[in-house]
Amino acid sequence: MNKSNLITRRTAIITGLTSLGSMLLPGCTKPLPPTYGNILRMGDVLTYTAHRALLPGQSLVKEYSHRDISSFPATGSTNPSDPEKSYTVSEAYGRFLKNSFSDWKLSVEGRVARPVSYSLSDLQSFPARRQITRHTCEEGWTAIAEWTGVPLSLVLANAGIMPSARFVNFYSYDGPIDSIDMMDAFHPQTILAYGMNGKNLLVPHGAPLRLRVETQVGYKSMKYLERIVVTDEFMDLGDSGWAWYVGM
């Protein structure tokens, strides 16, 4: 991201957030999930409609104190460049890792006015958010950690998402692709995390950048982010064995 983009960031963020105001008003979100009609994802209908109907759109999840921080196991892929530790091996990730991610960048593209690639230092120059939250894993365990990162809303607003945009899609170096809707994307606690427990994010936990969607079950908080694509339509990748919406 060049200097001119940094200078105009504040204006871009204000403009972007203003244009998205109507999306965040009660009643503006469709009451059914985009997976409605898929018999294998009927659970989405129950959780999505219940959350959207019963909870205010931007309700915060509980945050904890430093004394509540617990051990936090690293599950799934723990190094996308190692064939023994990742679902999918990424040579690109291995090159970035060797350089301590100094030349790594996150691209934000799709239905945005200003497609942009952010270095780690670019993301760290945004106003940071710190939150101590509970991670609830689909495997049945929980853990509490402090996360530091940039609110996804600021990154999207800076890129200037189009008024028709409805979904934010995430691609990771270890293979998974997933998405959230705008209500969750603009939730105050949805962040792109580069720090954990006061230190830089470690490789087993998703370095250099991972998503934190605190309103949903753990696997929605994708590790090893590679790029973000904003779309008007839901990109259905078929039955992955997991629900699309897993709100808590």
NORSULGI-V670557 format. One record per pair of residues at least 6 apart in sequence whose ideal C-beta (glycine too) atoms are under 7 Angstrom apart, sorted by the first residue. I is the first residue (numbers start at 1). J is the second residue. If there is no record, write none. Layout:
# NORSULGI-V670557
<<I:J> <I:J>>
This chain:
# NORSULGI-V670557
<<1:116> <1:117> <1:118> <1:119> <1:122> <5:116> <9:158> <12:157> <12:158> <12:160> <13:154> <13:157> <13:158> <16:156> <16:157> <16:158> <16:160> <16:161> <17:157> <19:163> <20:186> <22:28> <23:182> <24:57> <24:183> <24:186> <26:57> <29:52> <29:57> <29:183> <31:49> <31:52> <31:53> <32:45> <32:49> <33:44> <33:45> <33:48> <33:244> <33:245> <34:234> <35:41> <35:44> <35:244> <36:45> <40:239> <41:243> <41:244> <43:243> <44:243> <44:244> <44:245> <47:245> <47:246> <47:247> <48:245> <48:247> <51:247> <57:183> <58:187> <58:188> <60:188> <60:189> <61:133> <61:189> <61:214> <61:215> <63:131> <63:132> <63:133> <64:132> <64:133> <64:144> <65:132> <66:132> <66:146> <68:132> <68:144> <69:132> <69:144> <69:145> <69:146> <69:197> <70:143> <70:144> <71:143> <72:143> <72:145> <73:143> <74:204> <74:205> <75:137> <75:139> <77:85> <77:86> <77:87> <77:174> <77:223> <77:224> <78:85> <78:203> <78:204> <79:85> <79:86> <79:203> <80:86> <80:88> <80:89> <80:90> <80:93> <80:173> <80:174> <80:224> <81:89> <81:90> <81:93> <81:94> <81:97> <83:89> <86:174> <87:174> <87:175> <88:174> <88:175> <90:173> <90:174> <92:173> <93:173> <93:224> <96:103> <96:104> <97:203> <101:120> <101:207> <101:208> <104:120> <104:208> <105:117> <105:118> <105:119> <106:117> <106:118> <106:209> <106:225> <106:227> <106:228> <107:117> <107:227> <108:115> <108:116> <108:155> <108:159> <108:228> <109:115> <109:227> <109:229> <110:229> <110:230> <110:231> <111:161> <111:162> <111:164> <111:165> <111:230> <111:231> <111:232> <112:159> <112:160> <112:161> <112:162> <112:230> <113:160> <113:162> <114:159> <114:160> <115:159> <116:159> <120:194> <120:208> <123:150> <123:192> <123:194> <123:209> <124:194> <126:150> <126:154> <127:154> <128:148> <128:149> <128:150> <129:149> <129:151> <129:191> <130:146> <130:148> <131:147> <131:189> <132:144> <132:146> <133:144> <133:147> <133:214> <134:142> <134:144> <135:142> <135:143> <135:145> <135:218> <136:142> <136:217> <136:218> <136:248> <137:218> <138:217> <138:218> <138:219> <145:196> <145:197> <146:196> <146:197> <146:198> <147:191> <147:193> <147:195> <147:196> <147:212> <148:193> <148:194> <148:195> <149:191> <149:192> <149:193> <149:194> <149:195> <149:212> <150:191> <150:192> <151:188> <151:190> <151:191> <152:185> <152:190> <152:191> <152:192> <153:185> <153:186> <155:192> <156:168> <156:185> <161:230> <164:232> <165:182> <165:230> <165:231> <165:232> <166:181> <166:182> <166:232> <167:179> <167:181> <167:231> <167:234> <168:179> <168:180> <168:185> <168:228> <168:230> <169:177> <169:179> <169:228> <169:229> <169:231> <169:235> <170:177> <170:178> <170:179> <170:211> <170:222> <170:225> <170:228> <171:177> <171:226> <171:227> <172:222> <172:223> <172:224> <172:225> <172:226> <173:224> <173:226> <174:224> <176:222> <177:237> <178:220> <178:222> <179:235> <180:213> <180:220> <184:190> <184:213> <184:215> <187:215> <189:214> <190:212> <190:213> <190:214> <191:212> <192:209> <192:211> <192:225> <193:201> <193:210> <193:212> <194:200> <194:201> <194:208> <194:209> <195:201> <196:202> <196:205> <201:207> <201:208> <201:210> <205:223> <206:223> <206:224> <209:225> <210:221> <210:222> <210:223> <210:224> <210:225> <211:221> <211:222> <211:225> <212:221> <213:220> <213:221> <215:247> <215:248> <216:246> <216:247> <216:248> <217:246> <217:248> <219:242> <220:246>>
